[in-house]
Amino acid sequence: MSLDLLQVVLVQTRFPENIGMAARACVNMGSHSIRLVAPERWDREKARPLATPKGQGVLDDVQVLPDVSAAVADCSLVIGTTARTGGWRRSLLSPEQAAGEVAQALERGEKVAIVFGPEDRGLDNDAIQHCQRLVTIPTNPEASSLNLAQSVLLLLYECAKAVRARQHEAAGEKAPVVRTGPNCRRIFPGGKRG
């Protein structure tokens, strides 16, 4: 189980550079698919420098689709991202909760989409109607807007972490211990240090 079946869907992006950074985030976390919905400006060459060499393959395989419906048609679980809360946008998942649902769906071999809105306004209500669940990244209320690529990275990190935890659980292993700090090292299963 990996993030191969996870589709990152970017709706009406404004800046190709953000797509490049999102491609880098995808590769960092083991996802390899970006679908663009009606991008305002899609220029692969402007995106390339920010994707870094490892993200070039993701950029080369980007699919451009006309609407959210087409972008998520083959996905059994569609999670939309939002910074707005209240009103009918209730029952919002945390990134950890969303990642748990993603990991379960991927384990069943299902395709999953995480949908991100335009940089300047987020997903509109029409796009959200195609999502079964909504996730919000808790931030400082005075600065709730995140860069698109940062949001992609954060959610994919949580998904990758949840997938690894399920793999270790299925194998009857303890999850790797991760300690932070200048004098700490990561300890992997089997006692190897990183």
N, C-alpha and C positions, 0 to 999 in steps of 0.2 A: 504494500500500500504506500503510495506517495501522493504528491499533489498533481500528478499527470492529468487527472480527470477534472481538475479545478480550472475553470475559465475565469479570467479577470476581464470584466466588461467595463469599459470606460465610455461613458455617455457624453457626447457633445463636448469633447475636450477642446480647449482653446489653444493650447501651446504644445507643439510637437516635442519640445524639450521635456515636458512632464511625462510624455509617453516614453521617452528614452529612459528617464529615471525609473519609471514604473517597470520597464523591461528589466532593468538591472535588479530591482527589488524582486521580481519574479524569479530570476535565475538564482539570486542569493538564497531563496527559500525553497527552490525545487519545483516551481511552477513554470510552465513553458508556453502558456497560451494567453494572448491578449486579443480581445475582440473590441473593435472600436465601433461605436454607434454614432453615425452622422457627425464625424469630427469637424469642427469649424475649419481647422487647417491641419492637414496631415501631410507632413514632409519628412519622409524617412531619413533623409540626409541631415536634417536639423536634429533629429532625435538620436542619431548614431553616436555622437561624442559622449552623450550622457548615459548611454546604455552600457558603455565600456565594452571591451572585446567579448566578454562572456555573454552579454545580452544581445549581440548582433543576430543570433539565430532567432530569438524571440521576435525581434523587429522584422526580420525577413518573412516570418510566418504570420504576421498580424493580419487578421481578417477585418475588413470594413463592411459593416452591415447597415441597412437603412433605418432600423428601429430596434427597440429593446426586445420586442416580441421575437424577432428573427434571431437575435443574439442569444436568447436563452431557450429557444425552442427545444433543444435536445437535452436540457438539464432538468433533473427531477427535483432539485433543491435550488432555489434562487433566493439569495440574501441581499437585500439592499442596504446601503449605508446612508446614514443621516446624522446631521448634527442638530437638527431641529427636533424638539420633543413636544409633547402635549397634544391636545386635540385628538384626532383619530390615530396619531402616531404613538400608540401605547404598546405595552408589552415589548419594549425594546430589549434586545439581547446585549449583553456585554461582549467584548471581543472573545473572552474565554468561553462564554456560553455558545456563541456562534461557532467557534472553532470546534467545540465538542460535537455539535450537530453536523458540521462539515465532515469531521473525521468518521463519524458513524456512516454517513452516506457514501463516502469514498470506500470504506471498508466493504460495503455492499456492492461496490463496482458501479455506482451511479455517478453521473456527471453533475457537477455543482457549479453554480455561477455566483460570484460576488460582484455586485454592481455598484459602481462609483459614479457620482454625478459630475457635472461641469465644475471647473475650478471656482467660478464666481458665484454659484448659487446652489449647488448640490442637486440631487434628484428631484424632479417635479412629481406631482401626484400621478400623472399618467404613467411615468416610468415605474413608480412604486407599486402600481396595480399589478405589475408582472412579478412582484416579489412575494414569497410566502412569509418571509421573516425580515425584520429590520434590526440592524446592529448600529450602535452608537459608541464612539470612542469617548470615554469620559475625559474631559479636559477642563481647564480653568474656565469658568463661565465668562470671564472677561476676555478670553482669547480662545474661542471654541473652534475657529477655523484652522484646519491642518492642510498642509500641502498635499496634493493628490498622491504623489509618490510616497510620502510619509505614511499616509493612510493605507496604501496598498502594502507597504512593507510591514506595518504593524499587524494588520489582519492576517497576512500570509505567515508571519512569524508565529502567531497564535495557532494557526491551522497546522503548520509544520510541527509545532510542539505537541499538539493534541494527537496528531497522527503517530508521532514517535512514542508517545505514552501508551497508545493503544497497541502498538506493535510490541513494546516491552511487556505489557500486561498479557498479551496473547502468548508470548513466549515464556511466561512465568518468571520474567526477570524484573528486577527493580529498575526504575528509570535512572538514567545517569545523574549523578550528583553534580550540580553546577554551583561553584562558589565564585564569588567575584572579589576583586581587590587586586592590588599589585603583586601580592605574594601568593595568590591562589592559582591553582591549575584545575582544569576540568578533568574529572575522573570518569572514564567510560566503563561500560560493562566489561568484566574480565580483568579489571584493575589497571588497564592502560591509562596513562596520563597524557594530557594534551597541553 
